[in-house]
Each structure stands twice: as C-alpha cells, then as structure tokens.
Amino acid sequence: MNDISGSLSPDGASDAAIEIAQGVRGEPLPVIRDVMAMAERLDAEWRLCATGKRSCCVLICRPDPVVGLPAALAAGEMAERYAANLRGYDAVFRHGRDKLLVCLPRIKPSDVRHVMMRLRERVTEAPVRLANDVLIRVAVSQGGAMMDRSASVQVTIDRAESALAASRVAGPNGYCVWTPELHS
C-alpha cells in the first residue's frame, strides 16, 4: 500500500515523483552524516513497509570519476543538489567516503526510475565550481532497491549496491533498479 496518490503527468510520472525531483516542498533537506541516524531511519521505514502501510526505496549514488575533482567533494556537491530537490520527509545520508544513500519513503515502484533520472539531471545540469574558479561537470551513477518485508534493511542496501554496480558497468551517468535477475 502506498500513501501517495495523484494524477500522472504526460511523461508518466505521478505528481509525487515530480515533487521529489523538483523540490517543491520548500527548504533543502540537511544532509545527515550520522550512521546511527541512517540505521534508525531505515529500520523505521522497513517496519512500516513490513506492515504494508508504506513503500520505500533506497538509492545508492556515487559520482562518476572526474579528473581533478576528488570523489568526496563531488559526493558533497551531489548531496547538496539532491537535498535541494527532495521532499521534506526524504533523507540523504553519506554512505562511505564518496557515496550517498537516499531514503525515499512513500514512493511508488513505478516512479523510482523517473525520480532517479530527475535527480541525476539536477547533478549534471550545472558544473561544480572549484576554488580556482575552474568549472567541472559531474555525472552520477545510481542504484535503487525497493524495501520489502522479505528482505532486511541490509539486504535492501546490498541490492541497491548491486544495482549501482550494474549501472556503472553499463557506463557513466547511469541508473539501475534492482531486480531478482541482478542477483543471479
């Protein structure tokens, strides 16, 4: 069961998906870097998903390598752009030195790919300005997995990591949503 309802836009995305990608809910989200806060948040979302009261997607995102731009700096810029374009109840966490974990509660599985594409566009649409005024374009690879009651939070994260790996194999600036076929 999903809390979000709404009409579909001409390109097939629900109003909620567009809301996520455009950040229409106001102030940017803070980027949460605390691992314990991430674990608590994901556990709470998993419990709601296990009861069938909510859906949730976990995204793992990593900047594609860019000469002259440290990966951690690129991830920080990516986090700011994501946070500025998410709903107030979504969450962005650091996941290691150069990756982000994004928690997207109340999202329909059919909207995940659209949201991933729109978030990716927010990263790639404007270059990163370095301290020496050099502009560098950043691309991002993303992997996503929907939470479900048959898989723990860690399994969901592992699935999103597998999807991220598959997106990076396909080339830069890609995205992939986990399916059972990725596991085999």
Buried (B, 14 or more C-beta within 10 A) or exposed (E): EBEBEBEEEEEEBBBBBBBBBEBEBEEBBEBBEEEEEBEEBBEBBBBBBBEEEBBBBBBBBBBBEBEEBEBEBBBBBBBBBBBEBBBEEBBBBBBEEBBBBBBBBBBBEEBBBBBBBBBBBBBBEEEBEEEEEEEBBBBBBBBBBBBBEEBEBEBBBBBBBBBBBBBBEEEEBBBBBBEEEBEE
